[in-house]
Amino acid sequence: MITNNMRFFQDVTQVKFTGLDHVFNVSSVFCEIDLPFMNQPLTIRWYGVIIAFGLTLAVLFGGRKAYKWKIDIFKMIDILIYGSLAGIVGARLYYVAFEWGYYKLHPGEIFQIWNGGLAIYGGLIAGLLAAFVVCKVEKINIPNLLDLCGMSFLIGQGIGRWGNFANQEAFGVNTDLPWGMYSAKTQAYLSELVASGTDLAVDPSKPVHPTFLYESVWCLLGFVVLYIICQKARKFSGQIFLCYGIWYGTERAVVEGLRTDSLYIGDTNIRTSQVLSLALVFVCAVLLAALLIKYTKNPKPIEGVDYFPEIPLYRFRRKAADAKKAEEKLLAEAEKAEADGDTKKAAAMKEKAEKQAKLFEENTKRAEEDAAKREAKKAKKKA
């Protein structure tokens, strides 16, 4: 599909899978646009389009969940902006740091993220640090936000990995399995790897593990698992994020061992992401086990994302406010039903309104009692 100044689906590579007769024509470039003020075409790559799509779905899910957990939309936007920007910068810095031997000789390529080279762990670390700062400033419950992020991350990662397929990168060593992948780009990369004297036993003419696919499937499956846990078995704030650490860390530790483009610690054969993944799994598993035991013995209600220093007091006041709104709405419906001559519906609405009025009185009383206890404790401390 070509127009005068726009060209779609350029840089096509034929990709084959061992168990399939079909040949896939895979383009790494979504669109090239000729602009009068640029010497070269503006190139929009599938890598960026797919990552943006994954991020969009992750944000939509996170936004919906945040709404249910009663987080302020403006706070959510701040977290999204600062977290996303920090995540992109962190992902690139992490990758460049561990490939500094190359980038110190090619400094002009440091900012060319459209050619790949974004490390997920760098993005997660930087993004979470930025989110932590925003949470402290804007008074947001950090463990609850992490739970929301854990599920959203899996959506973004599961979809974003297909950007590697478009670029024909981030694949593994050779395999004879039915889903082994082969293309001119995998052959070219492995040929360069062999010429560089790699310790990996690879044959450029044979299919490779599509490790991007393994991670994509695992992440999307993980989203379903974590969502079910969140809905059915969540006992404390932070539980879902700890499950995320175990789920993703386990997969990454295994799949990283298959990849041919791993980042290594110094001049060793120790893969950076495998070490981080194993550490992540261990820490998260220990914390999850300890906290599950704690909250199973002493269960406590889980509050919303917004952080309030006087949670019980806030909870009662919130319930009272909700009951008051419900009462007013029911009374308005009863009045409308009476105006329409539907006395049966009006009576039912008034009965429900009375129940909400009782809930309002009960929670208002409990809030006042809790406030009195807090004042008494403060007075006692001063005395």
SULDA-V510210 format. One record per run of one state. SS is the DSSP state (H for helix, E for strand, C for the rest). FROM is the first residue (numbers start at 1). TO is the last residue. Records with the same first field share a line. If there is no record, write none. Layout:
SS: FROM-TO, FROM-TO
//
This chain:
C: 1-1, 3-5, 18-22, 34-41, 69-72, 99-99, 104-106, 110-112, 116-119, 139-139, 141-141, 161-161, 168-171, 173-173, 175-180, 196-207, 209-210, 233-238, 257-258, 260-263, 265-270, 298-305, 307-310, 340-342, 383-383
E: 2-2, 6-17, 23-33, 42-45, 140-140, 172-172, 174-174, 181-183, 208-208, 259-259, 264-264, 271-271, 306-306
H: 46-68, 73-98, 100-103, 107-109, 113-115, 120-138, 142-160, 162-167, 184-195, 211-232, 239-256, 272-297, 311-339, 343-382
//
